[in-house]
Each structure stands twice: as structure tokens, then as C-alpha cells.
Amino acid sequence: MIKSRRIYLFMLITVMPLISAGQDYIYSQFYNAPIYLNPALTGQFEGDIRVNALYRNQWTGLSGDFSYMSASADLNLQKINSGIGLIFNRSSEGTAYLQKNNIALSYSYIIGGDDYTLSFGLQGGITNQKLNWDKLVFGDQIDVTSGIIPGIISGAERPNVDSRFYFDAAAGSNLVYKNFMLGVGLHHLNRPDESLAGYQARLPMRISGNLSYKLALVSDQYDRDGTYLIPSIVAYKQQNVTSFSVGTQFKYAGINAGIWYRNDGNSAGNDAIVFSVIFDIFNRRTNGEKFRIGISHDATTSKINYTNTGGTSEIGLGYEKYWPNSTNYGRANGLRCYDFY
């Protein structure tokens, strides 16, 4: 029974990326990957420059590698009502055999007043998908009782190419009104062909929606060091798969703790309870400079239970600041809530 379970988990590691290849990975700390979530969030922050990095290690209890990384930098160019940014995304699925690297430019045009902003974003870049065929294990190489059969060669047909480049585009819009934020993103607008097997396999378009509200618990004022409750919902739809994250965060000064219910909506039922904590470090003498560390853990609640998977962990870093003597400093006066956190 134990051996059968190990074989099942091993097949899950090697085969599941092929089953889910047409589905995007989703971050639990979506608030630490804003440009990945929605191109319209480019330049949407109180500062002149922002840098974010987020790493996700999925199912840490399994020997296979399911790791994802997103890093971005963007500028708030308020003089020309725009935001511009650069994002790099990387994923490694299976025993390091299926890898994707993406780099893209992101732009948003921002219409705003004293207490609101409406932004429209575009994103375009190049993705490279690479397959290490020699590390794959197929059913005809596995014995139910003894496991992998040493030295046996699979009869599976090898693809003609093991690497592919393609252009990928996204767009979105986002509304910030006082302590309320609502956005919609459309990803893979051109539905790029990511096939490595010689036949067409178009990447389905992903639709994302974000909604958050910042509720002041102590007083009705917008103080970044105040006490808030911040409920948020982020939903995704890609082809026939619908998934969402819903939860709330409690913010007190520079410390933020959150709890979420996350449903990936795939056949594996990768549901989880997510616990997160964020530490913000402010230095008011350096013109609004802020450094952030975010840590979260997904406790798997699906049939692929926590004992087998070990859950999923993420760590995120963020940095924001104004340039010295910036004309943007204090312009929003805290009246607009750009944050999920």
C-alpha cells in the first residue's frame, strides 16, 4: 500500500505538469506580484519606483520541483500620467524538466483626481518554453510492484523540438477610489502556440479579477501606520477552470497578518488554507521609503493532503520610494488605497 502511494505521487510529479501545461500558476501572495496579476497596476503605488520579487515552492514535501518566481520593477511617471515597468517570470515543473522563462514590458495610462485613479494597462513580452525529455518517466517504465524499471527505454515518441519561443500579450484595467480597488486583467490575448510536439496547442486566455476594500478600525483616516481590516477577492478563469482566493488581512502599523481560502479549481482539487504575515519597514526621513518582507504558507486541504505534499510556501520582497526632492511626494495625501495589504 505504501509503495503504491509512492508510485502514485511519483507519477503525479512527472505527469501532472503535462496535464496542466495549459494552465497558469497562481500566487498566494498576489499582492506582492502586482504586474503579474494585472498590467494596469503598473505604476499604481505611492512613490516613484517600486521593486517586487516573489518565490513560490509548491508541494515542498514531494521530491519533484514545482517552483515559480516573479520579479518586477516599475516607475510611477505622474507627469505624463503613466506607469512603465519590466517583469521577469520563471517556472520549473516536474523534476526540473519543463521550464518557462518570460520577460515583458508593461505600460499603464492613468487618469486620476484627488481621491481616485483609473488605469489601463498593456503588457507584451517573449516566453521561452524548454523540455528536458530525458528526465521524463512514462507508464511503460514503471512496474506497479517494484517501481521504476532500471534501464528500460520508453516507447513514447520524442518531440521534434525541445525549446520554443513565442510572443505573449496582456491587458487590463483598474479603478482605485478612496479605500476601494477593483481590477480586471486579460492574459495571453494572442493565445500563443506553446506546442513542442509538432501540433498546435494554443495557450488559453486567462481572465483575472481583483477586488479589495480597506476598512479603518480606529478612525476614518488614511494613515499607512493605522489599524485596518482589508478583505480581498482574486478570481481567475482559464478555459474551463475557475479558481479564486478569498480572505482578509489585519494590519496594525507595519505588521500585517492574513488568512485565505484558496481554490485552484483543477482536477487535483488543490484547495488550501493560506496563512500570511507581512512586515513593512518605514523610514520617513528618506522620503517615503518602504521595505517589505512577506511570508505565506498554503496548508493543503484537498485529497492530495498536507501529509503527502507538505504544503506550499512563498516568500516575497518589496521596495518602494520617492526620488529625492520628488514633486510626487504627498500628492495623493493618502486618499487613494493602492494596496491589498
C-alpha positions in Angstrom: 0.0 0.0 0.0 2.8 2.4 0.9 4.7 1.5 -2.3 1.6 2.1 -4.4 1.2 5.5 -2.8 4.8 6.4 -3.6 4.3 5.4 -7.2 1.1 7.5 -7.4 2.9 10.5 -6.0 5.9 10.0 -8.4 3.5 9.8 -11.4 1.9 13.0 -10.1 5.2 14.7 -10.1 6.2 13.6 -13.6 2.8 13.6 -15.4 0.8 16.4 -13.8 2.7 19.3 -15.5 1.7 17.8 -18.9 -1.9 17.7 -17.8 -1.9 21.3 -16.5 0.5 22.8 -19.1 -2.3 24.9 -20.5 -3.0 26.5 -17.1 -1.1 29.3 -15.4 0.4 29.1 -12.0 -1.2 31.3 -9.3 0.5 33.1 -6.4 -1.0 33.2 -2.9 0.8 36.5 -2.3 -0.8 38.1 -5.4 -0.3 41.5 -3.7 3.5 41.0 -4.0 3.3 40.4 -7.7 1.0 43.3 -8.9 2.2 43.4 -12.5 1.8 39.7 -12.9 -1.8 40.0 -11.6 -2.8 42.9 -13.8 -0.8 45.1 -16.2 -3.0 48.1 -15.2 -1.3 48.0 -11.7 1.9 49.2 -13.3 2.9 52.4 -11.6 0.0 52.2 -9.2 1.6 53.0 -5.9 2.5 56.0 -3.7 6.1 56.5 -4.8 8.4 56.9 -7.8 9.9 53.5 -8.1 8.8 50.1 -6.9 10.6 46.7 -7.0 8.9 43.3 -6.2 10.2 39.8 -6.1 8.2 36.6 -5.2 9.2 33.0 -5.0 6.8 30.0 -4.7 7.8 26.5 -3.8 4.8 24.2 -4.3 4.3 20.9 -2.5 7.6 21.1 -0.6 7.1 17.5 0.7 7.5 16.0 -2.7 10.8 15.3 -4.4 9.7 16.9 -7.7 10.4 20.5 -8.3 7.4 22.8 -8.7 8.9 26.3 -8.2 7.8 29.7 -9.6 9.4 33.1 -9.5 8.3 36.6 -10.5 10.4 39.8 -10.3 9.4 43.2 -11.5 10.4 46.9 -11.3 8.1 49.8 -12.3 8.0 53.6 -12.3 5.2 56.0 -11.5 5.6 58.7 -14.1 2.9 61.0 -12.8 4.0 64.0 -15.0 2.8 62.0 -18.1 0.0 60.1 -16.3 1.8 56.8 -16.9 3.4 53.8 -15.4 6.1 51.7 -17.0 7.7 48.5 -15.8 9.7 45.4 -16.6 8.7 41.9 -15.4 10.5 38.5 -15.4 8.7 35.3 -14.7 10.2 31.8 -14.4 8.6 28.4 -13.7 10.1 24.9 -13.2 7.7 22.0 -13.1 8.4 18.3 -12.6 11.9 17.0 -11.9 13.3 20.2 -13.5 12.2 19.1 -16.9 9.6 21.7 -18.0 10.8 25.3 -17.7 9.3 28.6 -18.8 11.1 32.0 -18.8 9.2 35.1 -19.7 10.3 38.8 -19.9 7.9 41.5 -20.7 7.4 45.3 -20.8 4.4 46.7 -19.0 2.7 50.1 -19.5 -0.3 51.8 -18.0 -2.1 55.1 -18.7 -3.6 56.7 -15.6 -6.5 59.1 -15.2 -6.8 60.5 -11.8 -8.2 63.0 -9.3 -7.6 63.8 -5.6 -9.2 60.5 -4.4 -9.4 58.2 -7.4 -7.4 56.7 -10.3 -8.5 54.8 -13.3 -5.7 53.0 -15.2 -5.5 51.0 -18.4 -2.5 48.7 -18.9 -0.8 46.8 -21.7 1.9 44.2 -21.5 4.0 42.3 -24.1 7.0 40.1 -24.0 8.8 36.9 -25.1 8.4 33.5 -23.5 10.8 30.5 -23.9 9.5 27.1 -23.0 12.0 24.2 -22.7 11.5 20.5 -22.2 14.2 18.0 -20.9 12.8 14.9 -22.4 15.4 12.6 -20.9 14.2 13.3 -17.4 10.6 12.2 -18.1 9.3 8.9 -16.8 6.3 7.2 -18.6 4.0 4.4 -17.7 5.8 1.7 -19.6 8.9 2.4 -17.5 7.1 1.7 -14.2 6.2 -1.6 -12.5 3.3 -1.5 -10.1 5.1 -3.6 -7.5 8.8 -2.6 -7.9 8.6 1.0 -9.2 10.9 2.3 -12.0 12.4 -0.5 -14.1 16.1 0.2 -14.4 17.5 0.6 -17.9 14.2 0.4 -19.8 13.6 2.9 -22.6 10.1 4.2 -23.1 8.2 3.7 -26.4 6.8 7.3 -26.2 7.6 9.4 -29.3 10.2 12.1 -28.8 9.1 15.6 -29.9 10.8 17.3 -32.9 11.9 20.3 -30.8 12.6 20.7 -27.1 12.5 24.6 -27.0 10.1 27.2 -28.3 9.9 31.0 -28.2 6.7 32.9 -28.6 5.2 36.4 -28.1 2.7 36.8 -25.3 0.4 39.8 -24.7 -1.8 41.0 -21.8 -4.1 44.0 -21.0 -6.1 45.2 -18.0 -7.9 48.0 -16.3 -8.0 49.0 -12.6 -10.1 51.5 -10.6 -8.9 52.9 -7.2 -11.5 55.1 -5.4 -10.6 56.1 -1.9 -10.4 52.8 0.1 -11.8 50.6 -2.7 -10.0 48.9 -5.5 -11.4 46.9 -8.5 -9.5 45.5 -11.5 -9.7 43.1 -14.4 -6.8 41.6 -16.4 -6.8 39.6 -19.7 -3.7 37.5 -20.2 -2.4 35.6 -23.3 -4.6 37.8 -25.6 -2.9 36.4 -28.7 -3.3 32.8 -27.5 0.3 31.8 -28.4 1.1 28.3 -29.6 3.3 26.6 -27.0 3.4 23.1 -28.5 6.7 21.1 -28.5 5.1 18.1 -30.2 4.5 19.4 -33.7 0.8 20.0 -33.4 -0.8 23.3 -32.5 -1.5 23.8 -28.7 -2.7 27.3 -28.0 -2.4 28.7 -24.5 -5.9 29.6 -23.3 -6.6 33.2 -22.4 -6.6 33.8 -18.6 -9.1 36.3 -17.1 -8.3 37.7 -13.6 -10.3 39.9 -11.3 -9.2 41.7 -8.2 -11.3 43.4 -5.5 -10.3 44.8 -2.2 -11.5 47.2 0.5 -9.5 48.9 3.2 -11.6 49.4 6.4 -10.2 51.7 9.1 -10.8 50.2 12.5 -9.6 53.0 14.7 -10.5 56.2 12.8 -11.8 57.1 9.3 -8.5 58.3 8.0 -5.8 57.1 5.6 -2.7 56.6 7.6 -0.3 53.9 6.5 0.6 53.2 10.1 -3.1 52.9 11.1 -5.1 49.8 12.0 -7.1 48.3 9.2 -9.1 45.2 8.1 -8.5 44.5 4.4 -10.8 41.9 2.8 -9.9 40.9 -0.8 -11.0 38.5 -3.5 -9.0 37.5 -6.5 -10.6 35.2 -9.1 -9.2 33.6 -12.2 -10.8 31.8 -15.2 -8.7 30.0 -17.9 -10.5 27.8 -20.4 -12.8 25.6 -18.3 -11.0 26.1 -15.0 -12.2 28.7 -12.5 -10.3 29.4 -9.3 -10.2 32.1 -6.6 -8.6 33.3 -3.4 -10.8 35.0 -0.7 -9.7 36.2 2.7 -8.8 39.1 4.8 -5.8 40.8 6.4 -5.4 42.6 9.6 -3.0 45.5 9.5 -1.5 47.2 12.5 1.2 49.7 11.8 4.0 47.8 9.9 2.7 44.3 10.7 0.1 42.5 8.7 -1.4 39.0 9.3 -3.8 37.4 6.8 -5.8 34.2 6.3 -7.3 33.0 3.0 -9.2 30.2 1.4 -7.6 29.2 -1.9 -9.2 27.0 -4.6 -7.1 26.2 -7.7 -10.2 24.7 -9.4 -8.2 21.9 -11.2 -8.9 18.2 -11.2 -6.4 17.6 -8.4 -8.6 19.8 -6.1 -5.7 21.8 -4.9 -7.6 23.6 -2.2 -5.7 25.2 0.7 -5.9 27.5 3.7 -3.3 30.2 3.4 -1.6 31.9 6.3 0.4 35.0 5.6 2.4 37.7 7.5 4.0 40.9 6.2 6.5 43.2 7.8 6.7 46.7 6.5 9.7 48.9 7.4 9.3 52.6 7.0 12.0 55.3 7.1 10.2 58.7 7.0 13.5 60.6 6.8 14.1 59.1 3.3 11.0 60.4 1.6 8.5 57.6 1.9 11.0 54.7 1.6 9.5 51.3 2.4 10.9 47.8 2.5 8.6 44.8 2.8 9.1 41.1 3.6 6.1 38.8 3.1 5.9 35.1 4.1 3.0 32.7 3.4 2.2 29.0 3.7 -0.6 27.0 2.0 -1.9 24.2 4.1 -3.3 21.7 1.5 -6.9 20.6 2.3 -7.7 18.5 -0.8 -7.4 14.8 -1.5 -3.7 15.3 -2.1 -3.4 16.0 1.6 -1.0 18.0 3.6 0.8 14.9 4.9 1.8 13.9 1.3 2.5 17.4 -0.1 4.0 19.3 2.9 2.0 22.4 1.7 3.3 25.3 -0.3 5.5 28.2 0.8 6.1 31.7 -0.6 8.5 34.5 0.3 8.1 38.0 -1.2 10.2 41.1 -1.0 9.1 44.7 -1.9 10.7 48.1 -2.0 9.2 51.5 -2.7 10.5 55.0 -2.5 10.3 58.6 -3.9 13.2 60.2 -5.6 15.0 62.9 -3.6 13.0 66.2 -3.8 10.3 64.4 -5.8 7.3 66.5 -6.9 5.1 63.4 -6.5 5.7 63.1 -2.7 2.5 63.6 -0.7 0.5 64.3 -3.9 -2.1 61.6 -3.1 -2.2 62.6 0.6 -3.1 59.0 1.5 -6.5 59.5 -0.1 -6.1 56.6 -2.6 -5.8 53.0 -1.5 -3.4 51.3 -3.9 -2.7 48.4 -1.6 -4.2 44.9 -0.9 -2.2 44.9 2.3 
